[in-house]
């Protein structure tokens, strides 16, 4: 288990085994959310530009309706 945090957020990373192989579980203790990513999904993060991640942070929970 690896824990990472700064003034903006914190995550816990855990390598898990599933019936489909290994996954990296990324969990946000503060938000109570998690996601399990396979090696290909993790690799696809390296294909992205910094602008893609900036876009994620502009609307982290999706577009809010009025």
Phi, psi and omega in degrees: 000138177235132175248134178227140180204154168213193183290349184258338182183173177213146178220156173240127180253131180222133174275125181236161175248135176235176178293345177258011179111191183282149178221157170255119177268125176249119185236136174256103181299324182292323183264345182070028181242154176209162176215142177250121183244135177278169180304320180293319178296321177294316179300322182298337175297328180286346179277349187272157174267162177302332180296326178299315181291325175299321177297321177302319185285340177291322178224072187297335182247020181090176181286128180272132178270146179283000000 
